[in-house]
Amino acid sequence: MRVPRLSRASCAVLLVAAALAAAAGTRAPDPGFGGALDVQLSLAARDGTPLESPVAGEPFRVQVWLADPASGRPVEDEHPSAWIRPVATSNSRCSEAARAYFVNQGALPRGSTDLARSLYAVSHEDGTVSIIDWEHSIASANILAVAEVKDLAGPIAPLRPSFAFVALTKDGRRVHVDAAEGTSPRPMPTADRTTAPSLVSANGWVAQGRWVFPPDDSASLDLGDTVIALSSALPDEELGVHDGVLALLDPGVAVLIPEDGRPEAPVEGPPGATWAAHAASADATLFVDGGSELVIVYGGNREVRTPLPAMASRVSVSPDGALALAWSRDSRAVSIIEIATATVVQAVEVNRPPVDQTIREVAFARGAAFLLLDRLDFVMVLDLALARRGVPAALRPVRIGPPVEDLPEGAGPFLVETARGHAGGTVLALHPDLSTAFPVMRDSGNTTAPMNGFRIRGARPQALAELNGALRERAPGLYEGATVLARGGPHELVVSGGPGRFTACARFDVEGEAEEGLVLRLEAEVGQRDENGLALDLRVMDASGTAQAWPADLPLILQSLEGGWRARTVARPVAPDRHRAVLADIPPGQISIALDRALPPEVTIAPATIQVSR
């Protein structure tokens, strides 16, 4: 992973995070789940200022500081998982919650919020932007909010630190749309828009004229010359995201801008360059100009020119920086280039029936390249591992729907690299006539099944963008993510490095209306101990102290609050409002008893605690 240089602003963020954690006390790893790191947790507003209590419906940031307990030095290149759970429904300890998360492959109880979830924004032809939660959809009822953006035009992109999206208007204004329920658009800072139209990179950078706006709402950058192309750069191959952008200036100069917003030295390319891309692993900048030649500049000053078998006005680099694809919107062939040697591995034609058309967009995921064709009816899958070994790289077509003939100028993107699906080698393809986004995998069959995608209600879709709030390293040892909570009340943040690694939790209150529903509690009494064991009598009580009728069995999970003992049992009804369980090996001390079953989202049963005599 490429770690950006620390600017003074980044240092200030580190100091703020350290001060917050020092004031609240270091939250040590949970010894029941392993790990030996110092973990400090804090919350921040969208602008980075410290925050004690988030407001329901307003995005906020989560900051995690990881340090080695022996040296105090920051721990780098971690990929911690983090999620937030409502305290009212949290019946397990911090370590148990972390263990369950990884055993169940990231599945969380209903009501919890995974920072690694993805939300999507879709622009529609009627000038609206929909915020969609794919993973919590029921049929097509998956839209969290619909925001009307006057004179909406062009692509949309994520503003990850703000947990929002940026949309553009026909006159070049930037509009901010929070990824939250009931969101409404608000204007963002802009610049002189007379010199060039707005450009957007897939990871949220925006260019207007000679100005570039970072995706964290910080101050814009004046690059001196008009920006004619933007491409995402500095990929984190593990997470499937990009930490910077490459700006191509007129005439033919590329400027790499890392996440910290400090541009690196310009790299000169051909004067008529139409597109540029960057390969961090080779420290190479690639240029094409619409002709049959690729220019690669290594180290910023050593230029190599490579003839191409087909004309190319665009160039795309694989996340590992090993291969590049040179292609053109008006060409039926793609050239595959090995970047380290500046050699063409092979060229692949796509002009064979039934896919006799040109390439519209290119995306990558886990060793595969995905080529969306011009009429949006096919995605061609290219195995890059085979291509690199010199095996003829036949493109495998995956049909996603009928041909689309009447796309407006500037519509798209319709093919999205997804951080959520990166590990599984998945991209998303949007079909506007079917109002559906389809996941396409490296191993997909010849067609996609409609039930695998998500339906999009509303007017005809025009563009798609993904927002992922997972923790990412912003500076050595400082990991930051963003999210939004829909309801108020007490919540708990859980951060874990995985099995055998660190786990830490922190509780905080969220301002706003708490989740409505039926709040019950489990009441337990210790009975007599005989040759069969210790008897437990249990009742389910409401807020007024009235026992509730519960005719079914009560599956229970018990755990010692003073040791590592855990057990499961089932309490049987002995009366309409009373159950009994007998345990033979329950240890002395404090024991927590929780209901061991999933409940409807509107029902909460708080656990009971008993004292077993020694």
N, C-alpha and C positions, 0 to 999 in steps of 0.2 A: 504494500500500500504506500502510495506517495503521501508523505506528511508535509503540508505546506509550511513555508517559513512563518515564524511568529512575527506578526506586526505588533505595534504598540497596543492596538485594540484587542488583539488576541491575548496579549499578556495581561491586559486589564481584566478580561473575562476570567482568566485563570486565577487572578488575585481575588476577584469577587467570589468565585466558586469556593476557593480555599477558605476565605473569611466566613462565608455562610456555613460551611461544614464545621469549621472550628467553633462557631457560635452555637451550633446545634449539637455538637459532639459527634465524633466519628462513629458512623454506623458500621460496626465490624461485621465480617462475614458470619453467617450462621454456622456454628460448628457442626450442626446435624447434617449439613449438606456438603461439607468439605470446603477447602479453599484457604488461602493464606494471604490475601491482599487487604490493604486498607481501602475501604470503600466509603466515599462521601457523596451524599445525594442532596440535591437542591433543585428548586424550581425557579423559573425566570419568565418574565413577560416576553412578548414577541420581540421587543427591542433589546432584550438581554438584561434588563434591570431585575434585581432580586424580587421574588414573589413568594409570599407566605400562603395565600389562599387564592387559587384560580377562581374564575367566574364561569359558571356553567354556560356553555355556548360560545366561549371565547377561547381561541387557541392559546397555548402556552408551551414553554420549552421545559424539557427535563435535562438536567446536567448531572453527569456522573464523573467523579474524579477517582482514578485508580492509581494507587501508589504501592511500591514495595515496602512492607513494614520494616525491613531491616535497614534499608538505605534511605527511604523516603523519596526515592526517585520515581518519576511517573512511569506507569506501565503502558507500553505502546502496542499497537497492532492487535488489540483485542476486538472481539465482535460480540459484546454482551447482549443478551436478550432482556427486554423490559416490558412490563405490562402493569396495568392499574386495575385494581379490583375494589368494589364497594365493600366497606368494612362490615356492613350489615349482613352480607351474604358470605363472608369469608370465614368458613368454619375450620380452616386448617392453619397450621403454623407456616411461617415464612419458608422454612426448608421443605415442608410437605408440598406447599404450593409450587415451588420450583421443581421438585421431583416429578410431580404430576404433569407439569407443563412439558417436560422433555420426554417423559414416558409416553405421553399422548401426542407427541410430535407437534407441539405448539397449539393444541386445542385448549381453549379456555372455557370456564363456566360462563353461562349466559350472563350478561351484565358487565363482564370484564372488557377492558380495552387494551388490545395489543398494540404497542408502539410500532411494530413491524407491519401492521395492516396497511393496505393500500386503498385510497379513495381515488375516484376518477372524475374528471370534468369532461363534459361533452358539450360542444357548442352546437346550436341548432339553427336552421335556416330562418327561423322567426325572430332571431336576435336574443335568444335566451341561452343561459349556461346552466346545465344540470350537474349537481354534485351527487355521485353515485357510490353506494357501498355495495359492491358486488357480493361480498362474502356473507352479508346478512340479508340477501334478497329472498323474498317469497314470491315466486312467479315473477311478475314485473314490478312489484312494489318495492323497488330498491332505491328510489330517488330521495335523498335527504333534503334537498332544497333545489329551487329553481330561481335563478337571478336573471333579471332582464337587463341587458347591456345595450344601450342605445347605439346604433350604428356599428354593431359587432362585425368584425372582419378579421380574416386570417387565422393563424394558429393560436392555441392557448398553451400555457406551460406552467409547471409547478413552481411555487415559491416555498421551498421546503422549510426553511427556518421559521417562516410565518405560518406554516400549515395552511396554505392558501394557493390560489391559482392567479395568474396574470392573464388577462384578456386584452386584445387590442381592438381599437375602433378604426373606422375608415379614415379618420383624419390623424391617426397616429397616436392617440391618447392611450395610456396604459391604465387599466382598470383592475382593481384588487378585489378578488372574490374569496372570502373565507371558506374553508372546507368544513362547514358546520351547518346544522339544521337552521332553517330560517335566515340564511345569509342574504345580504344585500350588497351590491357592488359599491365601491368607493374609489375615487380617483387617486392616482399615484403621481409622484413627481415626474415631470417630463423635461424635454429639452427642445432645441431648435429642430423642427421636423421638415425644414424646407429642402434639405439637400438629398434625402433618400427616404424610401419607405422603411417601415419597421421590419426588423428581422428578429426571429426567435430561435434559440437553440432548444433541443429537447429537454435539457436540464434547467431551463428557466432564465437564461441570460437573454437580454433584449438589447438590440442595437438600433439607434436612430441617428442617421447621419454619421458624424464622427464620434458619437457618444455611445457608451456601453453601460448598461445597468446590471449590476450583479443580482442574483436571485435572493439576496438577504435584505433587500430594501436599503442597502447602504448607499453612500454617495456615488454618483455616476462617474465614469472615467472618460476623459477626453483623449482619444487616440490620435488626434491631429489630422487624419485623413478619413474619407468616407469608408464605412464598413460595407462591403458588398456581399459577405457571406459569414455565417457563424456555424461552427460545428463543435459538439461536445468533445471534451478532451480530459486527459488525466483520469482514466477509469480505475475504479476499485473493482478488481476482477472477482473478489469474493462476494461483494454485495451487489454487483451488477449495476452500479451507478457511476456517474462521472463527477469529478470534483473541480473541473475548470472548463474553460472554453478557448477555442482558437478563433481569432477574428482575422479575416482576410481583408486587407485594405486595398484601396485603389491607389497606385497601380501595383499589384502583385507582391505585397509585403504582408507576412503573417505575424501576428502577435499572440503569444500564449499568455493567458491570464489564469493563474491558479485560484483556488477557493479564497485565499486571503485578499484577492483584489489587487495585487501588485504585479503589473505586467512585466514579463521577461523581455530580454533583448529581441528586437524585431529580426525576422528572418526573410531575406530577399528571395523571391521566386520569379518566375517569368512575368513580364509586364502585363500580359493578357490573361493571367490566371483567372479562372471562373470559380474554383473551389480549392480548399486546402484542408488537410487533416493532420493530426499529430499522433505519433507512436512513441509513448514515453519510454518503453523498454529499449528502443534503439536510439533514443534522442533524435528522432527523425521527423522532419516536416515534409509532407507530400503535397505536390501541386499538380493540377491538370488545367488545361486551357481550352477544352473542346476539341483538341486535335488528337493525334495518334502518338503522343509522347507524354510520359510521366517524369516529373522532376522531383527528386528526393534530395533534401539538404540535411546532411548529418552534422550534429554538433553545432548547428547554426552557421556553418561556413563551408563545408565540403559538399559540392554539388555533383550529383550523378543523374544522367538522363537515360531513360529506358524506353525503347520503342514499344508501343502497344499494338496488339493485333486488331483493336477496334477503337473507334473514336470514343473519347471520354470527357465529360464536363463535370463529373462528380467523382469523389474518391471517399471510400469509407474504410476505416481501420478496425480490425477485430479487437476485442477487449484485451487480449494478451499481447497485442502489438506485433504479432508474428506475420500476419497476412493483411493485405489491402485488396479491396475490390474497386476497380476503376470502371465506371459505367456512365451512361448518359440517358436522359429522359427520351431521346429520340433514337436510341440504339436498341437492337435486339440481341446484344452480346455483352458479356461482362468479362473483364480481364482479372485474373487472380495473380497477385504479385507477392513474392516473398520479400519482406521489407529489409531484412538483415543483409541480403545479397543483391537487392535491387534487380531481381530477375523475375520474368513472367513465368509462373508455374504452368498455367494453361489459360485458355479462353473457352468460355461456355456459351453456346447459342441458346436462345429461348424462342426461336422463331419456327417452332414446329407445332402443327395442330395438336390439341385444340388451344394452344396458348400462343398463337401467332400475334404477339403484341409487344410493346416496349415495357421497360422497367419504370415504375413510378417511385418506389421507396425501398430502402435497404435497412435491415436491423439485424442484430446479433443476439445470441443467447447460447452459452455453454457449448462452444465448439461448432456452432452451426451459424450459417448466414441465411437470412430469410429475405426473399425478393418479392415485393408486392407488385403485381402487374398493373398496367395502366387502367384497365377497366374494373379493377378490384374484385375480379371473380376467382383469381388464383393467387396463392402464395407459393413460390418455388423455394424448396428447402435444399440447401447446399451443405454437405458435410465437409467442414474445413480440414479435418484430420486426414481424410482421403485425398483432398486436393493437395495438401502439403507433401504427402508421400508420392505424389505424381500419378496416383490412380485417376483415371478419367472421371471427372466430377460431374456425373449426370445430375441434372436438376430434377428433383422429384416434385411434381405438382400436387398441391393440396387445394381442393376446391372449397371456397367459402360461400359462394352464392352466385346468383345470375350476374351477367355483365351490367355495369353501370355506365350509361352513355352521356349523361348531362351534368357532370360535375362543374360547379362554378369555379371561376378563376380564383386561385389562392386557397382553395379548400384543402384540408388535411392538417396534420398527418393522419393517415389511416392505418399505419403500422407502428406499434409502440413497443420499445424494449421495456419490459416490466421488471422492476426490482423484486416484486413479490414472487414472480414466477421464474426468476433467473436460475435458481438452483435446479429447477426441473427442465431447463432448456426451453422455456415458453415465451412467446411473444403474443401480443394481442393485435388482431386485425379487425378493423371496424368496417362493417358493410352498411352503408347508409340506407339502401333500399329495404333491407331486412331489419333495420334499427336494432342491430345486434353486434356486440363485440365478441369475436371468437378467439379462444386460445389456440394457438398453433404451436405444436411441439416438434422437436427434431425428429421424433419417432411417430408423428401423426400419420394416419392412413391417407388414402387418396381424397378423403373429404372430411369435413368437420361436422360433428353432431350438434344440432341446435341446443340441446340440453346442456352442453358443455360451456356455452357462452352466457352472457347476461343481456337481457332485453333492455331497451332504452325507450321509455315512454316519452312522448312529446313529438315535436315537429322533426323533420328529417335531420339526422345528425350530419355535421360538417367537419368535425375534428375531435380528437381524443387525446387526453393527457393523463398521466398517472402521478399521484402524490404518495410517497412512502415516508413515514415518520420515524423509521427505525434509528436507533442510536448509531452515530458515526463519529469518528475521531476528528475533532476540530483543531486540536493542538495536542502535543504529547501528553497522554494521560487524561485528557479532557474529552469526554464523549457526550454528545448532545443529540437529542431527538425532539420531536414536537408532536402534539396531539391536541384534541379537544374533547371535553366531557359534556354529555348532554344534560346531566342531572347533578344537583347539588348533594351535600351531605358528606360524611367522613369517607375517605378513600385511602387506599394503601398502594404505594409504588413498590414493585418487586423488580429487582435487577439481579441477574444471575449470569455467570460465565459458563454454565452447563454442569453436567454431572461431575462430581469430584472437584468442582471449582468453587469460586466465591459466590455467595448469595447474600443480599442485603435488602432490607425493607424500610420504608419510612411512611408514616401516616400523616395526612394533611386533610384539611377541610376544603370543600368546594362550595363557594357561595352560589346560592340559587335554590330553586325548588327541588326538594328531594324526590326520589322516585316514589310515586304513590303505589300502594298495594297493601296486602295483608301482612302485618308484622306479628309473628308468633315467637314463642321461646320454648325451649325444651327444659322441663323441670324434672330432676332426678333425685330420688331418695334412696339411701343405702339401707337395705333390709338385713335380715339375719344371714349369718354364714353357717352352712352345714356341710355334710360330706360331699354335696354336689357343687359347692362353691358359694360365692357371694351373690345375693339376690339384689337386683336393682328394679325399683318401681319408677316408671316414667309417665309423664303426662305432657301434652302439648297445650300451652296456655296462651291466651290472648292478652292484650295490653291491660284489660280490666281485671285480670286474674281468674278468668273463667276457663275451666278445662274444656278442651274441644273434643268432640266425638271424632275418633279416628279408627274405623273398623278394620283397617288393613294392618299387616305387620309393619314394624318400624325397623328397617335395616340401620345399624349404627356403626360408627367408627369411633374407637376409643384410643386415646394416646396419653401417655404420662407427660405431665408438664415438668417433671424433674429428672427424666431419663429418656431412653430410647424405645421404651415398650410401646407397641401398637397392637391393636387387635380389632377384628370385626365380629359382630354378632347380630342376631335378630331378636328383637323384643316382640313377644306374642301378646295379643289382646287378652286381658283378664276381665275387662269391663269395657263398655262403649268408650269411656274416656280415660282408660288406664291400661298400661302395658307392663310386662315383666320380662326381665332377662336374667339369666344365671351365668356367672363367669367363674371358672375354676382357678384361673391363674392370674388374677388381677393384682398388681403390686400395690404396696402402700404408698401414700402421698396424694398429691393432687392429680386428678384424672379429668381430662376433657372428653365430653361425649357429644358427638355431632351426628345429625341425620346423614346417612350414607346413600343419598339418592338425589337425582336432579329434580328441581322443583320448577313450576311455571315461573316466569319472570316477575309476576306480580305477588308471589308468595315468598316470605322470608321466615326461616326458623332459626333463631339464634341458638348456639350450643349451650350445654349445661356443664358445670364443673362440680365435682364431688371431692370429698376428702376421705380417703380410705385409711383407717387406723392401722398403725404398725403392730 
